[in-house]
Amino acid sequence: MFASYLIGLREGLEATLVVSILVAFLVKSGRRERLPMVWAGVGAAVLLSVGFGALLTFTAAHLATQQQEMFDAVTSLAATVFVTFMVFWMRTAARKMSGELREKMGAALELGSTAVVVVAFLSVAREGLETTLLWFAAVQGATSSASPLIGITLGLLTAVALGWGLYRSALRINLTKFFTWTGLLLILVAAGIFKYGVHDLQESGLVPGLSTYAFDISGVLDPSAWYSTLLSGMFNITPQPSVLEAVAWVVYLVPVLILFLRPAAKTPASPASKSPQPAS
């Protein structure tokens, strides 16, 4: 549930910030009559995300066992790629996001209502599809289908509440720290998803070594204990992983964490800005 909550909170707040930027731009520019077009685009993006999730679930449920393992492996590996890209993209593009969205909406207003709907739809659809894919991959190993659904619902509701508070200036959050800490947690979640994808490849028979265990700590990590359930559900840490699973987890986690925690390079000032301006 906590992994699903984190996914809903992180991705939901990104989508909520996008919507709040678009709404604030229209309100401040005196174009309130265009707000229904924004909500139409947002609604279409939500429907697309829900439909995508239903398609993934339907496909997984109607495949043979070996095919289902392959399908789960592909979705897990794809989710790992998307979440890694998203975490690093937000680290570099968050400061420019507001200006870029305003520019797109300004151009859309000149083109007409349909363009406004399209801008809102595309801005939210990317977040929605990422959320759906990441959530689907994260809950493949869950023993209950209700807990992940409750988790992501609570995460999305929390994100909407935070976004509304930020929009109304009733709440102040250091977004840089928020996205840094949630990014770190999502990297750990992604490492577990990647490990689970390798496990599915082994279960499908495409990759050998399923019964070659890296270690066995089942005597220390009781599978029935609450902390074991938390570690397994959040980070896919299991007491008896295969060698390849353990290697995959480390190979993904270590370099990605190093790159993420590395201080961002400062953009050097342009020569033109350094040279003195001629007196008028």
C-alpha positions as CSV (number, residue, x, y, z in Angstrom):
1,M,0.0,0.0,0.0
2,F,2.8,2.4,0.9
3,A,4.5,2.0,-2.5
4,S,1.2,2.6,-4.3
5,Y,0.6,5.7,-2.0
6,L,4.0,7.1,-2.9
7,I,3.4,6.6,-6.6
8,G,0.0,8.3,-6.4
9,L,1.4,11.2,-4.2
10,R,4.4,11.9,-6.4
11,E,2.8,11.5,-9.8
12,G,-0.5,13.1,-8.6
13,L,1.2,16.2,-7.3
14,E,3.1,16.6,-10.6
15,A,-0.2,16.4,-12.5
16,T,-1.9,18.7,-10.0
17,L,0.9,21.3,-10.4
18,V,0.5,21.2,-14.1
19,V,-3.2,21.8,-13.9
20,S,-2.8,24.6,-11.3
21,I,-0.3,26.4,-13.6
22,L,-2.6,26.2,-16.5
23,V,-5.6,27.4,-14.4
24,A,-3.6,30.2,-12.8
25,F,-2.4,31.4,-16.2
26,L,-6.0,31.6,-17.6
27,V,-7.3,33.3,-14.5
28,K,-4.6,35.9,-14.3
29,S,-4.9,36.6,-18.1
30,G,-8.6,37.2,-17.8
31,R,-9.5,34.1,-19.8
32,R,-11.8,32.3,-17.3
33,E,-14.2,31.3,-20.1
34,R,-11.5,28.9,-21.3
35,L,-11.3,27.0,-18.0
36,P,-13.9,24.4,-19.1
37,M,-11.6,23.5,-22.0
38,V,-8.8,22.8,-19.5
39,W,-11.0,20.6,-17.4
40,A,-12.2,18.8,-20.6
41,G,-8.6,18.0,-21.5
42,V,-7.8,16.9,-17.9
43,G,-10.9,14.7,-17.9
44,A,-9.9,13.1,-21.2
45,A,-6.4,12.4,-19.8
46,V,-7.8,10.7,-16.7
47,L,-10.1,8.5,-18.8
48,L,-7.2,7.6,-21.0
49,S,-5.1,6.6,-18.0
50,V,-7.9,4.5,-16.5
51,G,-8.5,2.8,-19.8
52,F,-4.8,2.1,-20.1
53,G,-4.8,0.5,-16.6
54,A,-7.9,-1.6,-17.5
55,L,-6.2,-2.7,-20.7
56,L,-3.1,-3.8,-18.8
57,T,-5.1,-5.7,-16.3
58,F,-7.3,-7.4,-18.9
59,T,-4.3,-8.4,-21.0
60,A,-2.5,-9.9,-18.0
61,A,-5.6,-11.8,-16.9
62,H,-6.2,-13.4,-20.2
63,L,-2.7,-14.7,-21.0
64,A,-1.3,-18.2,-20.4
65,T,1.0,-18.5,-17.4
66,Q,4.3,-18.3,-19.3
67,Q,3.0,-15.4,-21.4
68,Q,1.7,-13.6,-18.3
69,E,5.2,-13.9,-16.8
70,M,6.7,-12.4,-19.9
71,F,4.1,-9.6,-20.0
72,D,4.7,-8.8,-16.3
73,A,8.4,-8.7,-17.0
74,V,8.1,-6.3,-20.0
75,T,5.8,-4.0,-18.0
76,S,8.2,-4.0,-15.0
77,L,11.2,-3.2,-17.2
78,A,9.3,-0.5,-19.0
79,A,8.1,1.0,-15.8
80,T,11.7,1.1,-14.5
81,V,12.8,3.0,-17.6
82,F,10.0,5.5,-17.3
83,V,10.3,6.2,-13.6
84,T,14.1,6.6,-13.9
85,F,13.6,9.1,-16.7
86,M,10.9,10.9,-14.8
87,V,12.9,11.3,-11.6
88,F,15.9,12.8,-13.5
89,W,13.7,14.9,-15.8
90,M,11.9,16.5,-12.8
91,R,15.2,17.3,-11.3
92,T,16.3,19.4,-14.2
93,A,13.0,20.6,-15.8
94,A,11.0,21.5,-12.7
95,R,12.1,25.1,-12.7
96,K,11.3,25.6,-16.4
97,M,8.0,23.7,-16.3
98,S,5.9,26.7,-15.4
99,G,7.2,29.0,-18.1
100,E,7.0,26.3,-20.8
101,L,3.4,25.5,-19.9
102,R,2.4,29.2,-20.0
103,E,4.0,29.5,-23.4
104,K,2.1,26.5,-24.7
105,M,-1.2,27.7,-23.3
106,G,-0.6,31.2,-24.7
107,A,-0.1,29.8,-28.2
108,A,-3.1,27.5,-27.7
109,L,-5.3,30.5,-26.8
110,E,-4.5,32.1,-30.2
111,L,-5.4,28.9,-32.0
112,G,-8.8,28.3,-30.3
113,S,-10.7,26.1,-27.9
114,T,-9.6,22.8,-29.3
115,A,-5.9,23.7,-28.9
116,V,-6.5,24.5,-25.2
117,V,-8.1,21.1,-24.7
118,V,-5.1,19.4,-26.5
119,V,-2.5,21.3,-24.3
120,A,-4.3,20.3,-21.1
121,F,-4.8,16.8,-22.3
122,L,-1.2,16.2,-23.3
123,S,0.2,17.9,-20.2
124,V,-1.8,15.6,-17.9
125,A,-1.8,12.4,-20.0
126,R,1.9,11.8,-19.7
127,E,1.7,11.9,-15.9
128,G,-1.4,9.7,-16.0
129,L,0.1,7.0,-18.2
130,E,3.3,7.0,-16.2
131,T,1.3,6.6,-13.0
132,T,-0.7,3.7,-14.4
133,L,2.3,1.8,-15.8
134,L,4.3,2.3,-12.6
135,W,1.5,1.3,-10.4
136,F,0.6,-1.8,-12.4
137,A,4.3,-2.9,-12.3
138,A,4.6,-2.2,-8.6
139,V,1.6,-4.3,-7.5
140,Q,2.4,-7.4,-9.6
141,G,3.8,-9.1,-6.5
142,A,1.0,-8.0,-4.1
143,T,-1.0,-10.7,-2.4
144,S,-4.1,-8.4,-2.2
145,S,-5.5,-6.3,-5.0
146,A,-7.4,-4.0,-2.6
147,S,-4.4,-2.6,-0.7
148,P,-2.6,-1.1,-3.7
149,L,-5.8,0.4,-5.0
150,I,-6.5,2.0,-1.6
151,G,-2.9,3.2,-1.5
152,I,-2.8,4.9,-4.9
153,T,-6.3,6.4,-4.2
154,L,-5.1,8.0,-0.9
155,G,-1.9,9.2,-2.6
156,L,-3.9,10.9,-5.4
157,L,-6.3,12.5,-3.0
158,T,-3.4,13.8,-0.9
159,A,-1.8,15.2,-4.0
160,V,-5.0,17.0,-5.0
161,A,-5.3,18.4,-1.5
162,L,-1.7,19.6,-1.5
163,G,-2.1,21.1,-5.0
164,W,-5.2,22.9,-4.0
165,G,-3.5,24.3,-0.9
166,L,-0.5,25.5,-3.0
167,Y,-2.8,27.1,-5.6
168,R,-4.8,29.0,-3.0
169,S,-1.5,30.0,-1.3
170,A,-2.8,28.3,1.9
171,L,0.1,25.9,2.0
172,R,3.8,26.3,1.4
173,I,6.0,23.3,0.5
174,N,9.7,23.2,-0.5
175,L,9.0,21.4,-3.8
176,T,12.8,20.9,-4.4
177,K,13.1,18.9,-1.2
178,F,9.8,17.1,-1.8
179,F,10.8,15.9,-5.2
180,T,14.3,15.0,-4.0
181,W,13.1,12.8,-1.1
182,T,10.2,11.2,-3.1
183,G,12.7,10.7,-6.0
184,L,15.0,8.8,-3.7
185,L,12.1,6.6,-2.5
186,L,10.9,6.0,-6.1
187,I,14.4,4.9,-7.1
188,L,14.3,2.3,-4.4
189,V,10.8,1.3,-5.6
190,A,12.1,1.1,-9.2
191,A,15.0,-1.1,-8.1
192,G,12.5,-3.5,-6.6
193,I,10.4,-3.4,-9.8
194,F,13.5,-4.1,-11.9
195,K,14.3,-7.0,-9.6
196,Y,10.8,-8.3,-10.0
197,G,11.0,-8.0,-13.8
198,V,14.2,-10.2,-13.7
199,H,12.3,-12.6,-11.5
200,D,9.5,-12.8,-14.1
201,L,12.0,-13.4,-16.9
202,Q,13.4,-16.3,-14.9
203,E,9.9,-17.7,-14.1
204,S,9.0,-17.6,-17.8
205,G,12.1,-19.7,-18.6
206,L,13.7,-17.1,-20.8
207,V,16.5,-16.5,-18.3
208,P,18.0,-19.3,-16.1
209,G,19.0,-19.4,-12.5
210,L,15.6,-19.1,-10.7
211,S,16.7,-21.7,-8.1
212,T,20.2,-20.4,-7.7
213,Y,19.8,-18.3,-4.6
214,A,22.2,-15.4,-3.7
215,F,21.4,-15.9,0.0
216,D,18.7,-17.1,2.3
217,I,17.7,-15.0,5.3
218,S,14.3,-16.5,5.8
219,G,15.4,-17.5,9.3
220,V,16.0,-13.8,10.1
221,L,13.4,-12.1,8.0
222,D,10.2,-13.9,8.9
223,P,8.0,-13.9,5.7
224,S,4.8,-13.6,7.8
225,A,6.0,-10.6,9.9
226,W,4.7,-7.1,9.2
227,Y,8.2,-5.7,8.5
228,S,8.8,-8.4,5.9
229,T,5.5,-7.5,4.2
230,L,6.5,-3.8,4.2
231,L,10.0,-4.5,2.7
232,S,8.6,-6.8,0.1
233,G,5.7,-4.5,-0.9
234,M,7.7,-1.3,-0.9
235,F,11.1,-2.3,-2.2
236,N,10.6,-6.0,-3.3
237,I,13.2,-7.1,-0.8
238,T,12.7,-10.9,-0.4
239,P,14.4,-13.3,2.0
240,Q,15.5,-15.7,-0.8
241,P,16.3,-13.9,-4.0
242,S,18.1,-15.5,-6.9
243,V,21.7,-14.5,-7.8
244,L,20.5,-12.6,-10.9
245,E,17.8,-10.8,-9.0
246,A,20.3,-9.6,-6.3
247,V,22.8,-8.5,-9.0
248,A,20.0,-6.7,-11.0
249,W,18.9,-4.8,-7.8
250,V,22.5,-3.7,-7.0
251,V,23.4,-2.9,-10.6
252,Y,20.4,-0.6,-11.0
253,L,20.3,1.0,-7.6
254,V,24.0,1.9,-7.0
255,P,24.7,3.9,-10.2
256,V,21.3,5.5,-10.3
257,L,21.6,6.7,-6.7
258,I,25.1,8.1,-7.3
259,L,23.9,10.0,-10.4
260,F,20.8,11.3,-8.6
261,L,22.7,12.5,-5.5
262,R,25.4,14.1,-7.5
263,P,25.2,17.9,-7.3
264,A,23.7,19.4,-10.4
265,A,26.2,21.3,-12.5
266,K,25.8,25.0,-12.5
267,T,25.1,26.6,-15.8
268,P,28.0,29.0,-16.6
269,A,27.2,32.6,-17.3
270,S,27.3,33.5,-21.0
271,P,30.2,35.8,-22.1
272,A,27.7,38.4,-23.2
273,S,26.3,38.7,-19.6
274,K,29.8,39.1,-18.2
275,S,31.0,41.8,-20.6
276,P,30.3,45.4,-19.5
277,Q,27.5,47.2,-21.4
278,P,28.5,50.3,-23.4
279,A,27.3,53.6,-22.0
280,S,24.4,55.1,-23.8
